[in-house]
């Protein structure tokens, strides 16, 4: 059996992002492995002991994984979008507004010819999202 799990890179905000995603999307944070005390400790800046070397959050049955990438290796996310699908317009608006908070709206959440609501946002952690709500 094959499974695919998105893996996100953060510039020091992985734990905050996964906590936010769990709260906002009704998920559950998994284990969070820190740089401090690990074999990777020497690969990270001295003040990164509490940053996440590898972690996960499960949302809607999907395992989303990620890590804090050291400053010299971090690259801004591009070329992908995490897509959420639902059929409750009030829930779509709540999630869109939460993800947009301190982030950037790319396309406002509006009715389209294919959906009751559709919008695009980049959250405050740099993760791009689409919200698609069926009629």
Rosetta constraint file for C-alpha pairs under 8 A:
AtomPair CA 5 CA 62 HARMONIC 7.05 0.50
AtomPair CA 5 CA 63 HARMONIC 5.65 0.50
AtomPair CA 5 CA 64 HARMONIC 5.73 0.50
AtomPair CA 5 CA 65 HARMONIC 6.87 0.50
AtomPair CA 6 CA 63 HARMONIC 7.48 0.50
AtomPair CA 6 CA 64 HARMONIC 5.38 0.50
AtomPair CA 6 CA 65 HARMONIC 6.19 0.50
AtomPair CA 7 CA 64 HARMONIC 6.20 0.50
AtomPair CA 7 CA 65 HARMONIC 4.62 0.50
AtomPair CA 7 CA 66 HARMONIC 4.84 0.50
AtomPair CA 7 CA 67 HARMONIC 7.98 0.50
AtomPair CA 8 CA 64 HARMONIC 7.70 0.50
AtomPair CA 8 CA 65 HARMONIC 6.25 0.50
AtomPair CA 8 CA 66 HARMONIC 4.37 0.50
AtomPair CA 8 CA 67 HARMONIC 6.63 0.50
AtomPair CA 8 CA 127 HARMONIC 7.96 0.50
AtomPair CA 9 CA 14 HARMONIC 7.63 0.50
AtomPair CA 9 CA 66 HARMONIC 5.61 0.50
AtomPair CA 9 CA 67 HARMONIC 5.37 0.50
AtomPair CA 9 CA 68 HARMONIC 5.92 0.50
AtomPair CA 9 CA 69 HARMONIC 5.95 0.50
AtomPair CA 9 CA 74 HARMONIC 7.21 0.50
AtomPair CA 9 CA 75 HARMONIC 7.82 0.50
AtomPair CA 9 CA 77 HARMONIC 7.56 0.50
AtomPair CA 10 CA 14 HARMONIC 5.48 0.50
AtomPair CA 10 CA 66 HARMONIC 7.45 0.50
AtomPair CA 10 CA 67 HARMONIC 6.06 0.50
AtomPair CA 10 CA 68 HARMONIC 4.61 0.50
AtomPair CA 10 CA 69 HARMONIC 5.81 0.50
AtomPair CA 10 CA 74 HARMONIC 7.28 0.50
AtomPair CA 10 CA 125 HARMONIC 7.15 0.50
AtomPair CA 10 CA 126 HARMONIC 7.92 0.50
AtomPair CA 11 CA 68 HARMONIC 5.37 0.50
AtomPair CA 11 CA 69 HARMONIC 5.65 0.50
AtomPair CA 11 CA 70 HARMONIC 6.84 0.50
AtomPair CA 11 CA 71 HARMONIC 6.52 0.50
AtomPair CA 11 CA 74 HARMONIC 6.32 0.50
AtomPair CA 12 CA 51 HARMONIC 6.18 0.50
AtomPair CA 12 CA 52 HARMONIC 7.63 0.50
AtomPair CA 12 CA 68 HARMONIC 4.92 0.50
AtomPair CA 12 CA 69 HARMONIC 7.03 0.50
AtomPair CA 12 CA 70 HARMONIC 7.81 0.50
AtomPair CA 13 CA 17 HARMONIC 6.01 0.50
AtomPair CA 13 CA 51 HARMONIC 7.82 0.50
AtomPair CA 13 CA 68 HARMONIC 6.67 0.50
AtomPair CA 13 CA 125 HARMONIC 6.93 0.50
AtomPair CA 14 CA 18 HARMONIC 6.08 0.50
AtomPair CA 14 CA 51 HARMONIC 7.59 0.50
AtomPair CA 14 CA 52 HARMONIC 6.31 0.50
AtomPair CA 14 CA 55 HARMONIC 7.90 0.50
AtomPair CA 14 CA 66 HARMONIC 6.91 0.50
AtomPair CA 14 CA 67 HARMONIC 5.85 0.50
AtomPair CA 14 CA 68 HARMONIC 5.61 0.50
AtomPair CA 15 CA 19 HARMONIC 6.09 0.50
AtomPair CA 15 CA 32 HARMONIC 7.71 0.50
AtomPair CA 15 CA 51 HARMONIC 7.64 0.50
AtomPair CA 15 CA 52 HARMONIC 6.67 0.50
AtomPair CA 15 CA 55 HARMONIC 7.94 0.50
AtomPair CA 16 CA 20 HARMONIC 6.07 0.50
AtomPair CA 17 CA 21 HARMONIC 6.07 0.50
AtomPair CA 17 CA 125 HARMONIC 6.42 0.50
AtomPair CA 18 CA 22 HARMONIC 6.05 0.50
AtomPair CA 18 CA 29 HARMONIC 6.41 0.50
AtomPair CA 18 CA 56 HARMONIC 7.23 0.50
AtomPair CA 18 CA 57 HARMONIC 5.94 0.50
AtomPair CA 19 CA 23 HARMONIC 6.24 0.50
AtomPair CA 19 CA 29 HARMONIC 6.51 0.50
AtomPair CA 20 CA 24 HARMONIC 5.89 0.50
AtomPair CA 21 CA 25 HARMONIC 5.54 0.50
AtomPair CA 21 CA 26 HARMONIC 7.59 0.50
AtomPair CA 21 CA 27 HARMONIC 6.84 0.50
AtomPair CA 21 CA 57 HARMONIC 7.71 0.50
AtomPair CA 21 CA 59 HARMONIC 7.89 0.50
AtomPair CA 22 CA 26 HARMONIC 5.29 0.50
AtomPair CA 22 CA 27 HARMONIC 3.95 0.50
AtomPair CA 22 CA 28 HARMONIC 5.16 0.50
AtomPair CA 22 CA 29 HARMONIC 6.19 0.50
AtomPair CA 22 CA 57 HARMONIC 6.71 0.50
AtomPair CA 22 CA 58 HARMONIC 7.50 0.50
AtomPair CA 22 CA 59 HARMONIC 6.90 0.50
AtomPair CA 23 CA 27 HARMONIC 6.53 0.50
AtomPair CA 23 CA 28 HARMONIC 7.98 0.50
AtomPair CA 24 CA 95 HARMONIC 6.60 0.50
AtomPair CA 24 CA 98 HARMONIC 7.02 0.50
AtomPair CA 25 CA 59 HARMONIC 6.54 0.50
AtomPair CA 25 CA 60 HARMONIC 7.97 0.50
AtomPair CA 25 CA 95 HARMONIC 7.19 0.50
AtomPair CA 26 CA 59 HARMONIC 6.63 0.50
AtomPair CA 26 CA 60 HARMONIC 7.72 0.50
AtomPair CA 27 CA 57 HARMONIC 6.69 0.50
AtomPair CA 27 CA 58 HARMONIC 5.35 0.50
AtomPair CA 27 CA 59 HARMONIC 4.33 0.50
AtomPair CA 27 CA 60 HARMONIC 6.80 0.50
AtomPair CA 28 CA 57 HARMONIC 5.51 0.50
AtomPair CA 28 CA 58 HARMONIC 5.29 0.50
AtomPair CA 28 CA 59 HARMONIC 6.76 0.50
AtomPair CA 29 CA 56 HARMONIC 6.08 0.50
AtomPair CA 29 CA 57 HARMONIC 4.16 0.50
AtomPair CA 29 CA 58 HARMONIC 6.40 0.50
AtomPair CA 30 CA 55 HARMONIC 6.66 0.50
AtomPair CA 30 CA 56 HARMONIC 5.01 0.50
AtomPair CA 30 CA 57 HARMONIC 5.24 0.50
AtomPair CA 30 CA 58 HARMONIC 7.13 0.50
AtomPair CA 31 CA 55 HARMONIC 5.77 0.50
AtomPair CA 31 CA 56 HARMONIC 6.41 0.50
AtomPair CA 32 CA 52 HARMONIC 6.31 0.50
AtomPair CA 32 CA 53 HARMONIC 7.71 0.50
AtomPair CA 32 CA 54 HARMONIC 6.12 0.50
AtomPair CA 32 CA 55 HARMONIC 4.33 0.50
AtomPair CA 32 CA 56 HARMONIC 6.83 0.50
AtomPair CA 33 CA 52 HARMONIC 5.69 0.50
AtomPair CA 33 CA 53 HARMONIC 5.55 0.50
AtomPair CA 33 CA 54 HARMONIC 5.25 0.50
AtomPair CA 33 CA 55 HARMONIC 6.02 0.50
AtomPair CA 34 CA 38 HARMONIC 7.05 0.50
AtomPair CA 34 CA 49 HARMONIC 6.46 0.50
AtomPair CA 34 CA 50 HARMONIC 5.59 0.50
AtomPair CA 34 CA 51 HARMONIC 5.49 0.50
AtomPair CA 34 CA 52 HARMONIC 4.47 0.50
AtomPair CA 34 CA 53 HARMONIC 4.99 0.50
AtomPair CA 34 CA 54 HARMONIC 7.03 0.50
AtomPair CA 35 CA 39 HARMONIC 7.78 0.50
AtomPair CA 35 CA 40 HARMONIC 5.84 0.50
AtomPair CA 35 CA 41 HARMONIC 4.79 0.50
AtomPair CA 35 CA 44 HARMONIC 7.02 0.50
AtomPair CA 35 CA 48 HARMONIC 6.70 0.50
AtomPair CA 35 CA 49 HARMONIC 5.02 0.50
AtomPair CA 35 CA 50 HARMONIC 6.46 0.50
AtomPair CA 35 CA 51 HARMONIC 6.07 0.50
AtomPair CA 35 CA 52 HARMONIC 6.22 0.50
AtomPair CA 35 CA 53 HARMONIC 5.18 0.50
AtomPair CA 36 CA 40 HARMONIC 7.87 0.50
AtomPair CA 36 CA 41 HARMONIC 5.27 0.50
AtomPair CA 36 CA 48 HARMONIC 7.25 0.50
AtomPair CA 36 CA 49 HARMONIC 3.86 0.50
AtomPair CA 36 CA 50 HARMONIC 6.17 0.50
AtomPair CA 36 CA 51 HARMONIC 7.86 0.50
AtomPair CA 37 CA 41 HARMONIC 6.21 0.50
AtomPair CA 37 CA 49 HARMONIC 7.59 0.50
AtomPair CA 40 CA 44 HARMONIC 7.00 0.50
AtomPair CA 40 CA 53 HARMONIC 7.70 0.50
AtomPair CA 41 CA 49 HARMONIC 6.97 0.50
AtomPair CA 42 CA 46 HARMONIC 7.91 0.50
AtomPair CA 44 CA 48 HARMONIC 6.12 0.50
AtomPair CA 44 CA 49 HARMONIC 7.81 0.50
AtomPair CA 44 CA 70 HARMONIC 6.00 0.50
AtomPair CA 45 CA 49 HARMONIC 7.96 0.50
AtomPair CA 45 CA 70 HARMONIC 7.32 0.50
AtomPair CA 51 CA 68 HARMONIC 6.26 0.50
AtomPair CA 52 CA 67 HARMONIC 5.35 0.50
AtomPair CA 52 CA 68 HARMONIC 5.28 0.50
AtomPair CA 53 CA 67 HARMONIC 5.20 0.50
AtomPair CA 53 CA 68 HARMONIC 6.03 0.50
AtomPair CA 53 CA 69 HARMONIC 7.72 0.50
AtomPair CA 54 CA 65 HARMONIC 7.36 0.50
AtomPair CA 54 CA 66 HARMONIC 5.84 0.50
AtomPair CA 54 CA 67 HARMONIC 4.70 0.50
AtomPair CA 54 CA 68 HARMONIC 7.58 0.50
AtomPair CA 55 CA 65 HARMONIC 5.71 0.50
AtomPair CA 55 CA 66 HARMONIC 5.51 0.50
AtomPair CA 55 CA 67 HARMONIC 6.08 0.50
AtomPair CA 56 CA 63 HARMONIC 6.73 0.50
AtomPair CA 56 CA 64 HARMONIC 5.57 0.50
AtomPair CA 56 CA 65 HARMONIC 4.20 0.50
AtomPair CA 56 CA 66 HARMONIC 6.17 0.50
AtomPair CA 57 CA 63 HARMONIC 6.04 0.50
AtomPair CA 57 CA 64 HARMONIC 5.33 0.50
AtomPair CA 57 CA 65 HARMONIC 6.43 0.50
AtomPair CA 58 CA 62 HARMONIC 5.43 0.50
AtomPair CA 58 CA 63 HARMONIC 4.49 0.50
AtomPair CA 58 CA 64 HARMONIC 5.91 0.50
AtomPair CA 59 CA 63 HARMONIC 6.57 0.50
AtomPair CA 59 CA 64 HARMONIC 7.33 0.50
AtomPair CA 69 CA 73 HARMONIC 6.22 0.50
AtomPair CA 69 CA 74 HARMONIC 5.27 0.50
AtomPair CA 70 CA 74 HARMONIC 6.00 0.50
AtomPair CA 76 CA 126 HARMONIC 7.10 0.50
AtomPair CA 77 CA 126 HARMONIC 6.63 0.50
AtomPair CA 77 CA 127 HARMONIC 6.62 0.50
AtomPair CA 77 CA 128 HARMONIC 7.71 0.50
AtomPair CA 80 CA 128 HARMONIC 7.30 0.50
AtomPair CA 81 CA 127 HARMONIC 7.54 0.50
AtomPair CA 81 CA 128 HARMONIC 4.98 0.50
AtomPair CA 81 CA 129 HARMONIC 5.22 0.50
AtomPair CA 81 CA 130 HARMONIC 6.68 0.50
AtomPair CA 82 CA 127 HARMONIC 7.75 0.50
AtomPair CA 82 CA 128 HARMONIC 6.23 0.50
AtomPair CA 82 CA 129 HARMONIC 4.73 0.50
AtomPair CA 82 CA 130 HARMONIC 6.34 0.50
AtomPair CA 83 CA 129 HARMONIC 5.60 0.50
AtomPair CA 83 CA 130 HARMONIC 4.70 0.50
AtomPair CA 83 CA 131 HARMONIC 6.10 0.50
AtomPair CA 83 CA 132 HARMONIC 7.42 0.50
AtomPair CA 84 CA 129 HARMONIC 7.36 0.50
AtomPair CA 84 CA 130 HARMONIC 6.14 0.50
AtomPair CA 84 CA 131 HARMONIC 5.01 0.50
AtomPair CA 84 CA 132 HARMONIC 6.13 0.50
AtomPair CA 85 CA 131 HARMONIC 6.20 0.50
AtomPair CA 85 CA 132 HARMONIC 4.88 0.50
AtomPair CA 85 CA 133 HARMONIC 5.80 0.50
AtomPair CA 85 CA 134 HARMONIC 7.66 0.50
AtomPair CA 86 CA 91 HARMONIC 7.92 0.50
AtomPair CA 86 CA 92 HARMONIC 6.97 0.50
AtomPair CA 86 CA 132 HARMONIC 6.48 0.50
AtomPair CA 86 CA 133 HARMONIC 4.87 0.50
AtomPair CA 86 CA 134 HARMONIC 6.39 0.50
AtomPair CA 87 CA 92 HARMONIC 7.91 0.50
AtomPair CA 87 CA 133 HARMONIC 5.01 0.50
AtomPair CA 87 CA 134 HARMONIC 4.81 0.50
AtomPair CA 87 CA 135 HARMONIC 6.46 0.50
AtomPair CA 88 CA 92 HARMONIC 6.23 0.50
AtomPair CA 88 CA 133 HARMONIC 6.63 0.50
AtomPair CA 88 CA 134 HARMONIC 7.65 0.50
AtomPair CA 89 CA 93 HARMONIC 6.16 0.50
AtomPair CA 89 CA 116 HARMONIC 7.15 0.50
AtomPair CA 89 CA 117 HARMONIC 6.70 0.50
AtomPair CA 89 CA 133 HARMONIC 6.28 0.50
AtomPair CA 90 CA 94 HARMONIC 6.21 0.50
AtomPair CA 91 CA 95 HARMONIC 6.10 0.50
AtomPair CA 92 CA 96 HARMONIC 5.96 0.50
AtomPair CA 92 CA 117 HARMONIC 7.37 0.50
AtomPair CA 92 CA 131 HARMONIC 6.71 0.50
AtomPair CA 92 CA 132 HARMONIC 7.59 0.50
AtomPair CA 92 CA 133 HARMONIC 6.37 0.50
AtomPair CA 93 CA 97 HARMONIC 5.98 0.50
AtomPair CA 93 CA 109 HARMONIC 7.31 0.50
AtomPair CA 94 CA 98 HARMONIC 6.15 0.50
AtomPair CA 95 CA 99 HARMONIC 6.10 0.50
AtomPair CA 96 CA 100 HARMONIC 6.00 0.50
AtomPair CA 96 CA 109 HARMONIC 7.30 0.50
AtomPair CA 96 CA 119 HARMONIC 7.54 0.50
AtomPair CA 96 CA 121 HARMONIC 7.43 0.50
AtomPair CA 96 CA 131 HARMONIC 6.79 0.50
AtomPair CA 97 CA 101 HARMONIC 6.16 0.50
AtomPair CA 99 CA 103 HARMONIC 6.85 0.50
AtomPair CA 99 CA 121 HARMONIC 6.98 0.50
AtomPair CA 99 CA 122 HARMONIC 7.37 0.50
AtomPair CA 99 CA 123 HARMONIC 5.08 0.50
AtomPair CA 99 CA 124 HARMONIC 7.50 0.50
AtomPair CA 100 CA 104 HARMONIC 5.79 0.50
AtomPair CA 100 CA 105 HARMONIC 6.02 0.50
AtomPair CA 100 CA 121 HARMONIC 5.98 0.50
AtomPair CA 100 CA 122 HARMONIC 6.82 0.50
AtomPair CA 100 CA 123 HARMONIC 5.55 0.50
AtomPair CA 100 CA 124 HARMONIC 7.43 0.50
AtomPair CA 101 CA 123 HARMONIC 7.11 0.50
AtomPair CA 101 CA 124 HARMONIC 7.05 0.50
AtomPair CA 102 CA 123 HARMONIC 7.05 0.50
AtomPair CA 102 CA 124 HARMONIC 5.27 0.50
AtomPair CA 103 CA 121 HARMONIC 7.27 0.50
AtomPair CA 103 CA 122 HARMONIC 5.67 0.50
AtomPair CA 103 CA 123 HARMONIC 4.30 0.50
AtomPair CA 103 CA 124 HARMONIC 4.15 0.50
AtomPair CA 103 CA 125 HARMONIC 7.64 0.50
AtomPair CA 103 CA 126 HARMONIC 7.69 0.50
AtomPair CA 104 CA 121 HARMONIC 5.71 0.50
AtomPair CA 104 CA 122 HARMONIC 5.15 0.50
AtomPair CA 104 CA 123 HARMONIC 6.36 0.50
AtomPair CA 104 CA 124 HARMONIC 7.48 0.50
AtomPair CA 105 CA 120 HARMONIC 6.30 0.50
AtomPair CA 105 CA 121 HARMONIC 4.42 0.50
AtomPair CA 105 CA 122 HARMONIC 6.41 0.50
AtomPair CA 106 CA 119 HARMONIC 7.60 0.50
AtomPair CA 106 CA 120 HARMONIC 5.15 0.50
AtomPair CA 106 CA 121 HARMONIC 5.05 0.50
AtomPair CA 106 CA 122 HARMONIC 7.03 0.50
AtomPair CA 107 CA 119 HARMONIC 5.13 0.50
AtomPair CA 107 CA 120 HARMONIC 4.78 0.50
AtomPair CA 107 CA 121 HARMONIC 6.73 0.50
AtomPair CA 108 CA 118 HARMONIC 7.65 0.50
AtomPair CA 108 CA 119 HARMONIC 5.09 0.50
AtomPair CA 108 CA 120 HARMONIC 6.61 0.50
AtomPair CA 109 CA 117 HARMONIC 5.80 0.50
AtomPair CA 109 CA 118 HARMONIC 5.04 0.50
AtomPair CA 109 CA 119 HARMONIC 3.96 0.50
AtomPair CA 109 CA 120 HARMONIC 7.15 0.50
AtomPair CA 109 CA 131 HARMONIC 7.71 0.50
AtomPair CA 110 CA 116 HARMONIC 7.41 0.50
AtomPair CA 110 CA 117 HARMONIC 4.83 0.50
AtomPair CA 110 CA 118 HARMONIC 5.43 0.50
AtomPair CA 110 CA 119 HARMONIC 6.42 0.50
AtomPair CA 111 CA 115 HARMONIC 6.05 0.50
AtomPair CA 111 CA 116 HARMONIC 4.84 0.50
AtomPair CA 111 CA 117 HARMONIC 4.47 0.50
AtomPair CA 111 CA 118 HARMONIC 6.30 0.50
AtomPair CA 112 CA 116 HARMONIC 6.40 0.50
AtomPair CA 112 CA 117 HARMONIC 6.51 0.50
AtomPair CA 112 CA 118 HARMONIC 6.67 0.50
AtomPair CA 114 CA 134 HARMONIC 7.74 0.50
AtomPair CA 115 CA 132 HARMONIC 6.63 0.50
AtomPair CA 115 CA 133 HARMONIC 5.76 0.50
AtomPair CA 115 CA 134 HARMONIC 4.95 0.50
AtomPair CA 115 CA 135 HARMONIC 5.85 0.50
AtomPair CA 116 CA 132 HARMONIC 7.99 0.50
AtomPair CA 116 CA 133 HARMONIC 5.64 0.50
AtomPair CA 116 CA 134 HARMONIC 5.36 0.50
AtomPair CA 116 CA 135 HARMONIC 4.51 0.50
AtomPair CA 117 CA 131 HARMONIC 7.59 0.50
AtomPair CA 117 CA 132 HARMONIC 6.04 0.50
AtomPair CA 117 CA 133 HARMONIC 4.99 0.50
AtomPair CA 117 CA 134 HARMONIC 7.06 0.50
AtomPair CA 117 CA 135 HARMONIC 7.81 0.50
AtomPair CA 118 CA 130 HARMONIC 7.24 0.50
AtomPair CA 118 CA 131 HARMONIC 5.44 0.50
AtomPair CA 118 CA 132 HARMONIC 4.66 0.50
AtomPair CA 118 CA 133 HARMONIC 6.23 0.50
AtomPair CA 119 CA 130 HARMONIC 5.71 0.50
AtomPair CA 119 CA 131 HARMONIC 5.30 0.50
AtomPair CA 119 CA 132 HARMONIC 6.90 0.50
AtomPair CA 120 CA 128 HARMONIC 7.45 0.50
AtomPair CA 120 CA 129 HARMONIC 5.71 0.50
AtomPair CA 120 CA 130 HARMONIC 4.43 0.50
AtomPair CA 120 CA 131 HARMONIC 6.34 0.50
AtomPair CA 121 CA 128 HARMONIC 5.84 0.50
AtomPair CA 121 CA 129 HARMONIC 5.33 0.50
AtomPair CA 121 CA 130 HARMONIC 6.48 0.50
AtomPair CA 122 CA 126 HARMONIC 5.74 0.50
AtomPair CA 122 CA 127 HARMONIC 5.36 0.50
AtomPair CA 122 CA 128 HARMONIC 4.17 0.50
AtomPair CA 122 CA 129 HARMONIC 6.03 0.50
AtomPair CA 123 CA 127 HARMONIC 5.44 0.50
AtomPair CA 123 CA 128 HARMONIC 6.45 0.50
AtomPair CA 123 CA 129 HARMONIC 7.58 0.50
